[in-house]
């Protein structure tokens, strides 16, 4: 009886998936599945096999792949912290990323951001606003926003995370923002750096200088041994196009960004921060 129930559930799931695929086949460019790696009990082979099945079944125009992040206070965080559940070590992310790139490349997708892949012309225009550190308004529970106000100050906005609290705030105050504060020029430049390096195209000289008060990348980082070490090690590419992470650098981007943020802070302290947000 249990086997029949399981078979019935499997058939229902398969039918739902088939209906969804049939519907979205009319709008091929709208297929944008998300996948996670580093889940409990998931090794690199299992991840790659599942991703390959997804690619073959859905033929997506866009794909997002994110590593598992353990949020404090969640049941999973507590279980892992107590040793009840194990997750792959952080060092294994590079292996997941390499396997992912191999699978999606064979499926016709190109990496354009550290966690995102697409067919030509199908990049997420919405998310590009984050990575280019331009204006975007966040509405709804947990949403973040960044936008310039009438007095040209750049505002950070964070909405209440839980739906019930967000709804209550909207009813009582007319908005759901939990926190709103101005970003100074240095904070905006830090966001420009970190978010820009997430893109495979990186930061162009023009884009950087429009955020840095006209200071070039070399003006800001030229005196940093950390910067030149990353360039000489082949983790960063610094050329006429601008600054970007190499494919190898993308695998350790968090570490590179941390080093460059320290170099940026030191440079701004020495030069005096006059960068103007845009």
N, C-alpha and C positions, 0 to 999 in steps of 0.2 A: 504493500500500500504506500509506504514511504517513497519507494522508487517511482511509483506512478505519480505521486505528488510532485516530486523533484522534476520528473520529466515534463509534467504539465507546466510548472513554473518556468522551466527552460524554454519550452515552446512559446509561452506567452511573451517571455523576454525577447526571443528571436523574432517573433511577429512584430512586436513593438519597434525593434531596431529596423526591421525590413521596411515597415511603414514610414519610419523617420527617414531612412535612406532614400526611399522612393519619393517622398515629399521634397527633400532637399536636392534631389537630382535636378529639379527644375531651377534651382538657384545654386549652382555649383560653387560660386564664389562666397556663399554664405557659410560654408562648412568650416568651423573653427574649433575643433576639439582641443581640450586641454588634457595633459597627461602629467602624472607626478612620478618622480623617481626617489629612491631612498626610503621606500615604505618598509614597515616591519615585514621581515620574511622575504623581501624582494631582492634577489641578486641581479647582477647586470644582465645575465642571460635571460632571466624571466622578464625583465623590463624590456629588453630589445625584442623578444619574441612577441610580447603583447603589443608593442608599438608597431611592429611590422604587420600584425594582423589588423590593427586600426588603420594603417595606411592603405592596405589592400582593400579593406571593406568600405572605407569612406572616401578615399581619394581627396583629402582635404586641400583647400586652397591656402589655408593658414593653420599653423599648429603652435601651441604654447606648451612648453615643458618646464615644469618647476620642481626644484628639489624640496623635499619635505622640511618644513620649519616647525620645530616644537615650540608652541606658545605656552609660556608659564601659566599654570593654573588649570590647564585643560586635562581631561582624564588621561589622554595619551602621554602627555608630559610627565604626569605623576607616575604612570605605570612604567615608563622608561627609567625615570629617576629612581624608582624602587627596584629596578632590575627585573621586573615582571615581563617586560617586553624589550626586545633588542632591535635596534635600527642600525643600518650600515654606518660606518664611521664617515666623518666629513671628508676624509682623504679620498674616499671612493667616488666622490662626485665627478672627478675628472674622467673616470672610466665610464660612468653613465653618460656623460656629455659626449665622449668620443663615440660610444655605441649609438647614441641618438643621431649624431651627425651622419654616421654611416648609413643608417636606415632611411632617414628622411631625404638624403641626397639621392639615393636610389629611387625614391618616390617622387622626384622632381621638385623638391622644395630646397630653398637656399636659406642659410642662416643670415638674418639681418640684425639680430639683437641677441644678447647672451642667452635668452630663454625663448626666442621666437624665430619661426621659420615660415617661409611663404613661397608661393609661386610668384613669378615676376608680376609686379603691379598689384599684388594683393596684400601688401604690408598694412598693418593696422594704423590708420591715420589718427585714430583716437589716442592710442598709446604713444605715438610719435610726439605728441604734445608734452607728455611726461618727460621723455628722453631728451627733448630739445629744450626743456625747462622754459616752455612758453606758458601762456595763460590757459587754465582749465578750471571749470567750476565743478565741485563735487556736491552732489545732492543725494540724500538718502542715508540710511544708517551706516556709519563707519566710513563715509566718503571723505576724501581729502581734496582740497582745492588750492590752487595758487593763481593769483591774478593781481594785476595792477589796478589801483584805485584812482580816483580822479586827481588826487594830489601826487600821483606817480609812485606812491609807496607800493611795495609788493606785499600782498597779504597772504598769510597762511591760514587756511580754514580746515578744521577737523570736525566732522559731524558726530553726534552721539552714537556710540557703537551698537547699542541694542535697540531693536525696532520700537519696543514699548516706551523707552526713554526718549527716543527721537520723536515719536508721535506726540508724547506729552509736551515736549519742548516746543514743537511747532504750534500746538494748540494754545500754549500759555504765552509764548513770546513771539510767534510768527516765523520762527526759524528753528532749525535743528542743530545749529553749531554748538559744540561743546567747548571749543577753543578757537580763538581768533587772535592772531598777533602779526605784527609787521616783521618782515624779513629784511635784515640789513644787507648791504651790498656784498659783504664777505660771505654771508650764508647763501645768497643767491648764486654766487660764483662757485661755492662748494657743490651746490646742487647741479650746476651746469657741468662741472667736471665729472662728478660721479655718474650722473645719468647719461651724459654724452658718451662716456667710455663704454657704456653698455651696448651701444650700437656698433656694428661692425665697421661702419663708415667713420665712426669716431667723431672728433671735434674738428671742424674746419677752422682755419685761421680767422676767417671773417666772423664766424659764429662766436668764437672765443673772444675776440677783441670787442664785439658788440656788447659783451657782458662784463668785460674786465676794465672798462674805462679806457680802452685803446691800447692797453698793454699786451704785447705779443706773448705767445706761449713761452718763447725763450726768455723774454724779460722776467717772467714769473718763475720759471723752473730752471733757467740756465745755470743758476748757481747751486743747484741741488745735486749732490752726489747720488742720492736715491733715484732721482729721475734718470740720470745718465746711466746708472747701473742697470735699470730696467730696459733702457734702449739698447745698451751694449749686449745685454743677455738675450735680446731678441723677444722680449715680452711686450715691448712697446715699439711702435713704428712712428718716427717723427720725421716728416718730409715736407715737400712743397704743398701737399694736400692738407696737412694738419697733424693731429695726434690721434692715434688709435691703438687698440690692443691687437696684437698678432693672434692668430688662431691658438697658439700655445698660451699666450697671455690671457685669453678669454677663460681658460680653464682655472686660472688663479686670480681672477679679476678682483675679488674682494681684498686680497692681500695687496695687490698693486694699488687699488684705490685708497686703501688705508695709508700706504706709504706716500702717495701723492697728496693726500689731504694734509698730512703732516708737513710736507714740503711747501704746500700752498700757504698754510697758516704761518709758517716761518717767513716766507717771502713777503706776505702782506704785512707782517709785523715789522719787517725791516724797511719796506718801501713806504708804509703808511697806506691804509686801505682807502682808496678813492674810487674803487670800481663802482660803476653806476648800473643798477639793475635795469633791464629792458622788458 
